[in-house]
Amino acid sequence: MRKRDRAGFTLIEILITLSLVVIIIGVLFASYFMPLRAIQQLRLRLGREEAVAVFLNRLNGELESVFPREESFRGDETALSFLTAASGDLALERISYQQVESGEKSVLVYRKADPSFRLETGADTGVWPPPVEGEPVFQAERIRFSYYDGEEWQESWEKKRPPRLVRVELERRGKEYRLLAPLRASLDSDTDLDSDTGLGGG
């Protein structure tokens, strides 16, 4: 009696086929999702860089427009307060930055804009140290302010005229950044103080 031929696949053939299908799917999955993950990481990194750039650019613009008035500027390593015309509407504001520790290796920076200065009366209700109000505008592991008087860097500033430069050093996400902000008002205030004290040339 002749045996009937059996049509179909053996168990080994099915297992081999399934293994190949799994490998192909894995390759396709990796080739599709790995670029997406890289794009997401790039967007996250650019977002962090953008946050630092926005914070430093804003601070730089405000410092460049410091108003040249006696005792209009004060600062130390963790805070600074100054009069500025950076708003662009011909009005002066007292801008204050104050940092507060948050956790073991993190600080929050608070910004306060107070249009309390009146040029005609000379009234200035700015207080020191600056108050901590509202929501923080920036977060980092470390932020430090220092001030250049034309000869050396100072850790604090309580002089009548503004400093020539303000240096901002910060660390965020393990990366270090530095800003050197020139104060255009410093040269003008030097000239004014010289003329008032009779020490100017000419």
Buried (B, 14 or more C-beta within 10 A) or exposed (E): EEEEEEEEEEEEEEEEEEEEEEEEEEEEEEEEEEEEEEEEEEEEEEEEBEBBEEBBEBBBEBBBBBBBBBEBBBBBBBBBBBBBBBBEEEEBBBBBBBBEEEEEEEBBBBBBBBEEBEEEEEEBEBEEEBEBEEEBBBBBBEBBBBBBBEEEEBEBBEBEBBBBBBBBBBBBEEEEBEBEBBBEBBBBBBBBBEEEEEEEEE
